[in-house]
């Protein structure tokens, strides 16, 4: 995404809106969209799944505090 697109989203209030959505929901959405990318090979897909799992573990730890 370009800086131009990010500026438009910021002006639309998306930055404020996303701050109210739990990070776990963002991770689930990112994983769902990213795994549909036909350009991902198996190795990259595995790395993405592991990274999302690690980020989910961090989220769980932060939410338990």
MMTF fields as JSON, N, C-alpha, C and O atoms, coordinates in Angstrom:
{
  "mmtfVersion": "1.0.0",
  "mmtfProducer": "UNKNOWN",
  "numBonds": 259,
  "numAtoms": 260,
  "numGroups": 65,
  "numChains": 1,
  "numModels": 1,
  "chainsPerModel": [1],
  "groupsPerChain": [65],
  "chainIdList": ["A"],
  "bondAtomList": [4, 2, 8, 6, 12, 10, 16, 14, 20, 18, 24, 22, 28, 26, 32, 30, 36, 34, 40, 38, 44, 42, 48, 46, 52, 50, 56, 54, 60, 58, 64, 62, 68, 66, 72, 70, 76, 74, 80, 78, 84, 82, 88, 86, 92, 90, 96, 94, 100, 98, 104, 102, 108, 106, 112, 110, 116, 114, 120, 118, 124, 122, 128, 126, 132, 130, 136, 134, 140, 138, 144, 142, 148, 146, 152, 150, 156, 154, 160, 158, 164, 162, 168, 166, 172, 170, 176, 174, 180, 178, 184, 182, 188, 186, 192, 190, 196, 194, 200, 198, 204, 202, 208, 206, 212, 210, 216, 214, 220, 218, 224, 222, 228, 226, 232, 230, 236, 234, 240, 238, 244, 242, 248, 246, 252, 250, 256, 254],
  "bondOrderList": [1, 1, 1, 1, 1, 1, 1, 1, 1, 1, 1, 1, 1, 1, 1, 1, 1, 1, 1, 1, 1, 1, 1, 1, 1, 1, 1, 1, 1, 1, 1, 1, 1, 1, 1, 1, 1, 1, 1, 1, 1, 1, 1, 1, 1, 1, 1, 1, 1, 1, 1, 1, 1, 1, 1, 1, 1, 1, 1, 1, 1, 1, 1, 1],
  "groupList": [{"groupName": "UNK", "atomNameList": ["N", "CA", "C", "O"], "elementList": ["N", "C", "C", "O"], "formalChargeList": [0, 0, 0, 0], "bondAtomList": [1, 0, 2, 1, 3, 2], "bondOrderList": [1, 1, 2], "singleLetterCode": "X", "chemCompType": "L-PEPTIDE LINKING"}],
  "groupTypeList": [0, 0, 0, 0, 0, 0, 0, 0, 0, 0, 0, 0, 0, 0, 0, 0, 0, 0, 0, 0, 0, 0, 0, 0, 0, 0, 0, 0, 0, 0, 0, 0, 0, 0, 0, 0, 0, 0, 0, 0, 0, 0, 0, 0, 0, 0, 0, 0, 0, 0, 0, 0, 0, 0, 0, 0, 0, 0, 0, 0, 0, 0, 0, 0, 0],
  "groupIdList": [1, 2, 3, 4, 5, 6, 7, 8, 9, 10, 11, 12, 13, 14, 15, 16, 17, 18, 19, 20, 21, 22, 23, 24, 25, 26, 27, 28, 29, 30, 31, 32, 33, 34, 35, 36, 37, 38, 39, 40, 41, 42, 43, 44, 45, 46, 47, 48, 49, 50, 51, 52, 53, 54, 55, 56, 57, 58, 59, 60, 61, 62, 63, 64, 65],
  "secStructList": [7, 7, 2, 2, 2, 2, 2, 2, 2, 2, 2, 6, 6, 2, 2, 2, 2, 2, 6, 6, 1, 7, 2, 2, 2, 2, 2, 2, 2, 2, 2, 2, 2, 2, 2, 6, 7, 6, 6, 7, 7, 2, 2, 2, 2, 2, 2, 2, 2, 2, 2, 2, 2, 2, 2, 2, 2, 2, 2, 2, 2, 2, 2, 6, 7],
  "xCoordList": [0.855, 0.0, 0.904, 1.919, 0.539, 1.361, 1.021, -0.013, 1.92, 1.673, 0.4, -0.324, 0.143, -1.082, -2.319, -3.233, -2.342, -3.495, -3.626, -4.732, -2.489, -2.539, -3.058, -3.793, -2.678, -3.172, -4.682, -5.38, -5.181, -6.631, -7.345, -8.352, -6.825, -7.446, -7.402, -8.356, -6.296, -6.186, -7.226, -7.881, -7.378, -8.373, -9.791, -10.676, -10.012, -11.343, -11.644, -12.755, -10.664, -10.887, -10.601, -10.922, -10.0, -9.739, -8.75, -8.867, -7.781, -6.794, -7.49, -7.154, -8.444, -9.181, -10.048, -10.174, -10.637, -11.52, -10.747, -11.211, -9.573, -8.838, -8.316, -8.071, -8.143, -7.645, -8.673, -8.337, -9.923, -10.983, -11.231, -12.095, -10.49, -10.662, -9.542, -8.372, -9.878, -8.845, -7.811, -8.155, -6.559, -5.466, -5.649, -5.238, -6.25, -6.467, -7.354, -7.154, -8.327, -9.192, -8.409, -8.622, -7.506, -6.673, -5.776, -5.619, -5.186, -4.297, -5.066, -4.564, -6.272, -7.088, -7.419, -7.372, -7.75, -8.073, -6.85, -6.941, -5.708, -4.471, -4.126, -3.768, -4.236, -3.919, -4.86, -4.421, -6.136, -7.113, -6.827, -6.845, -6.565, -6.316, -4.973, -4.876, -3.948, -2.607, -2.536, -1.875, -3.201, -3.129, -3.884, -3.724, -4.694, -5.398, -4.54, -4.927, -3.381, -2.497, -1.894, -1.156, -2.189, -1.68, -0.166, 0.428, 0.456, 1.894, 2.722, 3.943, 2.071, 2.797, 3.192, 2.347, 4.475, 4.883, 4.714, 4.411, 4.908, 4.664, 5.55, 5.087, 6.813, 7.732, 7.309, 7.318, 6.945, 6.526, 5.206, 5.008, 4.312, 3.027, 3.255, 2.606, 4.171, 4.482, 5.068, 4.722, 5.951, 6.548, 5.475, 5.501, 4.538, 3.459, 2.589, 2.241, 2.241, 1.403, 2.118, 1.502, 3.418, 4.18, 4.258, 4.117, 4.482, 4.571, 3.254, 3.239, 2.153, 0.834, 0.593, 0.043, 0.993, 0.834, 1.642, 1.168, 2.858, 3.678, 3.064, 3.059, 2.546, 1.889, 0.627, 0.325, -0.103, -1.285, -0.895, -1.615, 0.236, 0.719, 1.054, 0.77, 1.651, 1.958, 0.664, 0.564, -0.31, -1.604, -2.241, -2.726, -2.247, -2.838, -2.121, -2.762, -0.804, -0.037, -0.388, -0.579, -0.475, -0.796, -2.22, -2.483, -3.137, -4.53, -4.743, -5.69, -3.886, -4.042, -3.553, -3.792, -2.877, -2.359, -3.401, -3.127],
  "yCoordList": [-1.162, 0.0, 1.229, 1.263, 2.202, 3.401, 4.402, 4.307, 5.361, 6.423, 7.19, 7.627, 7.344, 8.033, 7.305, 7.928, 5.977, 5.2, 5.277, 5.393, 5.213, 5.309, 6.671, 6.768, 7.724, 9.064, 9.142, 9.75, 8.533, 8.534, 7.79, 8.266, 6.629, 5.854, 6.612, 6.569, 7.303, 8.096, 9.204, 9.446, 9.876, 10.943, 10.41, 11.136, 9.177, 8.583, 8.162, 7.725, 8.293, 7.917, 6.459, 5.953, 5.779, 4.355, 4.117, 3.145, 5.008, 4.845, 4.788, 3.946, 5.667, 5.672, 4.421, 3.849, 4.009, 2.837, 1.561, 0.73, 1.404, 0.157, 0.042, -1.064, 1.16, 1.092, 0.489, 0.131, 0.375, -0.186, -1.663, -2.28, -2.228, -3.636, -4.444, -4.082, -5.522, -6.341, -6.848, -7.21, -6.866, -7.262, -8.698, -9.019, -9.555, -10.941, -10.999, -11.849, -10.105, -10.07, -9.601, -10.106, -8.642, -8.188, -9.308, -9.504, -10.045, -11.148, -12.219, -12.761, -12.521, -13.52, -13.043, -13.828, -11.77, -11.23, -11.223, -11.573, -10.823, -10.814, -12.222, -12.434, -13.177, -14.561, -15.064, -15.698, -14.784, -15.261, -14.689, -15.416, -13.402, -12.756, -13.204, -13.517, -13.233, -13.567, -15.005, -15.273, -15.917, -17.317, -17.588, -18.655, -16.65, -16.798, -16.342, -16.514, -15.765, -15.26, -16.433, -17.228, -16.559, -17.701, -17.634, -18.623, -16.501, -16.366, -16.929, -17.039, -17.282, -17.83, -19.274, -20.105, -19.563, -20.959, -21.603, -20.914, -22.908, -23.628, -23.132, -23.003, -22.852, -22.41, -21.053, -20.848, -20.145, -18.829, -18.912, -18.208, -19.76, -19.953, -20.502, -20.062, -21.458, -22.022, -20.965, -20.911, -20.128, -19.056, -18.073, -17.607, -17.762, -16.847, -17.438, -16.744, -18.698, -19.349, -19.363, -19.098, -19.675, -19.674, -18.275, -18.112, -17.269, -15.891, -15.44, -14.81, -15.761, -15.399, -16.115, -15.52, -17.373, -18.115, -17.468, -17.368, -17.03, -16.367, -15.041, -14.707, -14.285, -13.019, -13.253, -12.469, -14.313, -14.643, -14.976, -14.628, -15.643, -15.959, -14.675, -14.559, -13.723, -12.432, -11.717, -11.146, -11.749, -11.116, -11.736, -11.018, -13.053, -13.738, -13.333, -13.102, -13.246, -12.85, -11.43, -11.164, -10.525, -9.125, -8.973, -8.162, -9.748, -9.652, -10.246, -9.87, -11.158, -11.779, -10.885, -11.174, -9.813, -8.889, -7.936, -7.096],
  "zCoordList": [0.0, 0.0, 0.0, 0.695, -0.76, -0.876, 0.219, 0.88, 0.39, 1.352, 1.033, 1.928, -0.262, -0.687, -0.168, 0.373, -0.335, 0.132, 1.646, 2.173, 2.35, 3.807, 4.252, 5.235, 3.53, 3.866, 3.684, 4.497, 2.627, 2.392, 3.519, 4.043, 3.885, 4.957, 6.28, 7.058, 6.531, 7.754, 7.754, 8.768, 6.625, 6.529, 6.688, 7.141, 6.33, 6.444, 7.884, 8.185, 8.764, 10.153, 10.427, 11.502, 9.467, 9.657, 10.789, 11.536, 10.906, 11.974, 13.332, 14.165, 13.558, 14.82, 14.947, 16.03, 13.839, 13.871, 14.188, 14.968, 13.588, 13.801, 15.221, 15.703, 15.892, 17.263, 18.216, 19.345, 17.771, 18.602, 18.309, 18.932, 17.376, 17.009, 17.669, 17.546, 18.359, 19.004, 17.99, 16.865, 18.402, 17.509, 17.013, 15.898, 17.813, 17.388, 16.147, 15.28, 16.059, 14.879, 13.662, 12.56, 13.844, 12.737, 12.251, 11.046, 13.182, 12.792, 12.026, 11.042, 12.47, 11.77, 10.354, 9.407, 10.213, 8.891, 7.984, 6.808, 8.532, 7.745, 7.281, 6.123, 8.191, 7.837, 6.744, 5.784, 6.891, 5.898, 4.513, 3.52, 4.45, 3.166, 2.592, 1.406, 3.427, 2.941, 2.432, 1.429, 3.106, 2.699, 1.404, 0.811, 0.962, -0.315, -1.49, -2.646, -1.2, -2.247, -3.015, -2.432, -4.303, -5.072, -5.309, -5.736, -5.043, -5.257, -4.099, -4.21, -2.993, -1.853, -2.132, -2.467, -1.993, -2.094, -0.716, 0.258, -0.634, 0.621, 1.75, 2.883, 1.465, 2.508, 3.077, 4.291, 2.196, 2.653, 3.407, 4.397, 2.946, 3.625, 5.033, 5.983, 5.172, 6.489, 7.417, 8.598, 6.888, 7.69, 8.149, 9.288, 7.268, 7.621, 8.727, 9.682, 8.603, 9.61, 10.966, 11.998, 10.96, 12.219, 12.824, 14.036, 11.984, 12.478, 13.088, 14.146, 12.429, 12.963, 14.29, 15.217, 14.394, 15.646, 16.765, 17.897, 16.454, 17.462, 17.883, 19.068, 16.926, 17.257, 18.086, 18.986, 17.793, 18.594, 20.029, 20.965, 20.206, 21.557, 22.312, 23.504, 21.625, 22.248, 22.63, 23.716, 21.749, 22.033, 23.263, 24.138, 23.342, 24.5, 25.784, 26.81, 25.728, 26.896, 27.315, 28.502, 26.363, 26.69, 27.199, 28.087, 26.64, 27.062, 28.454, 29.144, 28.87, 30.192, 31.325, 32.497, 30.978, 32.002, 32.472, 33.33]
}
